[in-house]
Amino acid sequence: MAKRLTHDLVYDAPADAVAAMLADPAFREEVCDYQRVLRRTVTVERSGDGMEVVIDQVQSAQGIPSFAQKFVGEEINIVQRETWASMDASRIHVTIPGKPGEMSGTGRLDDSGGPTIHAVSLDIKVGIPLVGGKIEGLISDLLLRALKAENKVGRDYLSR
């Protein structure tokens, strides 16, 4: 059974400005810095009306519960891939290489009601008997914190 995470990132800027921010590797690196990522590689490749964003990052596992830490070790490698067919909608796929689990879903930009909303919806699935559900809940909490961090950095970025 998978766990679903939905979260709206709200920006006081038009959708084209938010899309440009999401396409800026410097913004993606700033989000990594804010989250104290240990190492990262950020690539953004434009193609046609869309783009592909890949963020390959390593974070410290310090502070996560011991039942989860024994599965991931002292560091967690997370690879986030966003495929934007157009600049208002994406497919999101997040993996932890070598570990049994993945997150997949969508992102959508909408500014029809005032501020731009980047609506993110992800399904989290961890295939480990007995503790998979607990780990899915932990990952959901960590992803929500990451989305809130991205939203804060994004609001600061757009205000400059």
Summary of the structure (lengths in Angstrom):
residues: 160
radius of gyration: 15.7
end to end distance: 42.7
largest distance: 47.6
contacts: 479
relative contact order: 0.24
helix: 33%
strand: 43%
